[in-house]
Amino acid sequence: MANHSNPSRLSDGVMVLMYLLILTVLWFFGDLFTFIVGLLVISGVFASGYNNNPANHEHH
């Protein structure tokens, strides 16, 4: 039997760093149109993949 484990979640700092790194690559290696379209696509991907469950817990 295969041992299936849940993938661990990346920290918010790593996610922001990856986002900025991808935008930097788009800025230096693409033109303005590519950067703008890439900004919209990457922002959508990161926003949809963001897990906001820890913020939903009630704080007393």
matplotlib code that plots the C-alpha trace (Angstrom):
import matplotlib.pyplot as plt

x = [0.0, 1.2, 1.6, -0.4, 0.2, -1.3, 1.0, 2.2, 1.2, 3.8, 4.2, 2.8, 6.3, 7.4, 4.2, 4.9, 8.5, 7.4, 4.9, 7.4, 10.0, 7.6, 6.6, 10.3, 11.0, 8.0, 9.2, 12.8, 12.1, 8.7, 7.3, 4.7, 1.7, 3.2, 3.8, 0.3, -1.4, 1.0, 0.3, -3.5, -3.0, -0.5, -2.6, -5.6, -3.7, -2.2, -5.5, -7.5, -4.8, -4.7, -6.1, -7.8, -9.0, -6.7, -8.1, -11.7, -11.2, -12.9, -10.6, -11.7]
y = [0.0, 3.5, 6.0, 9.1, 12.2, 15.6, 18.2, 20.8, 24.4, 27.0, 30.0, 33.4, 34.8, 32.1, 32.7, 36.5, 35.9, 33.5, 36.1, 38.9, 36.7, 35.7, 39.4, 40.4, 37.8, 39.1, 42.7, 42.0, 39.4, 40.6, 43.8, 46.0, 44.0, 40.7, 42.1, 43.5, 40.2, 38.2, 40.3, 39.7, 36.0, 35.4, 37.5, 35.4, 32.1, 33.2, 34.7, 31.5, 29.3, 31.3, 29.4, 31.7, 29.1, 30.1, 33.6, 32.3, 30.9, 32.8, 34.8, 35.3]
z = [0.0, -0.8, 2.0, 1.0, 3.2, 2.9, 1.3, 3.7, 3.1, 2.3, 4.6, 3.5, 3.3, 0.8, -1.3, -1.4, -2.4, -5.2, -6.4, -6.5, -8.2, -11.0, -11.4, -11.6, -14.3, -16.3, -15.9, -17.1, -19.9, -21.2, -22.7, -21.0, -22.4, -21.2, -17.8, -17.4, -18.6, -16.5, -13.5, -13.8, -14.4, -11.6, -9.2, -10.0, -9.5, -6.2, -4.9, -5.8, -4.1, -0.9, 2.0, 4.5, 7.0, 9.9, 9.8, 10.1, 13.7, 16.4, 18.7, 22.3]

ax = plt.figure().add_subplot(projection="3d")
ax.plot(x, y, z, "-o")
ax.set_aspect("equal")
plt.show()
